[in-house]
Amino acid sequence: MNNTRIYKMSFASVYPHYIQKVEKKGRTKEELDTVIFWLTGYDKKSLQQVIEQKTDFETFFAKAPQINPNVSKISGVICGYRVEDIEDKLMQQIRYLDKLVDELAKGKAMEKILRQ
């Protein structure tokens, strides 16, 4: 599978869709940001810079301050693939983010989403 298109897609172009998805289900942008911060180690200021600079997903994850050590606890199916079985590290990180956004939109408790 050729993932180059996804890797070169800017995070800023997808972020509004994440916001729309969670808000449609009664969650907030702040909750979404909390999930992103947990996964990547970005904070409010650094995430805003990523968005303003239209950083692509490849760079977004490469420059993430700290990928959470508990990502190995994220499991399940997203886009027809088990996230824990994805061999391409970058694609796995992108799918981890997708999975967390899905869990947030489905109303899962924040403690469970953040694997606490």
N, C-alpha and C positions, 0 to 999 in steps of 0.2 A: 504494500500500500504506500502510495506517495503522499507524504505528509507535509511537503514543502509549503504548500499553499496555506495550511493552518499555521505553520511556524512563522510565516512572514506576515500573517494577519496582525493588525495592530490591536493591542489590548483595548485601546480606547474605542475601537469600532464595535467591540463585543460587550464592553462594560454596560452601556445603556440597555442592552437586551437582558443582561443579568438583573439589572435594577427593575426593569419592567416585569420580568418573570416573577421576582419575589414580591414586588408591590401588588401585583395582580392577585396574589394569594394572601395578602394581608401582612406581609413582613415589611421591614424597612430597609432603606439604603444603608443605614448605620449597622444593621445586623449583617447585611451582605459584606460591608467593609470589615466588620469584625472577623468574619469567616476568612476573607482574603488575607487579613493581617495575620491570623492564626497560621494559615497555610504557608505564607511566604516570608513573614517577618517584616514586610513593608509596614510603614505607619501612614497616618493621614497625609503628611507632607510629601513623603516619597512616592506614595500612590498617585497623588495629584501630579507630580512631576512626570511619572510614567504616562499618565493620560495626556498631559499637555505636549509631551514629546512624541506622542503616537508610537510608543515603543512596541515592537512586535513581540509575539509570545515567546520566541526563542530567547530574546534579550531579557524579557520580563522575568523568566525563570532563571536565566543564567546570572542575572544581577540581583536576584532575590536575596535580601540580607541573611535569611536563615530559613531554609525549608524545615518545617516542623518535624521533629524526630518521630512523632506519632502518626505520620502519614501511612505507615505500614498497617495501621489499624483501620484504614479506609478500605472497605470491600464492597462488592456488589457489581451490578451490571450497569453500564452506561453506553449508549449507542451500540448495543449488541455485544459489547466486550466486557469481560470481567476485569475491572481496573487492576486487581492484584496480579493478573497474568500478562499485562501489557509489557513487552520486553523493551521497547524504545522508551528510555527514561523521560525524555521531554514530552512525548505523547502521554505517558503515564501521568506526569504532573498536570498536564492540561486536563486530562480526564478526571483527576482527583478534584480539580477546581469545579468541573462540571458536576461531579457527584455531590460535592458540598452545596453547590447552588441548588441542585435538585432537592436535596434533603431539607434545605431551608424553605424552599417553596412548598414542600409537602407538609410543612408545619412541625417538623421534628424539633424536639427540645434542643436549645442551644448547647446544653451540656453534652448531649449525645453527639451532636454535629462536631463539636470540638474535642470529642473523644476524651472526656474528663471522667 
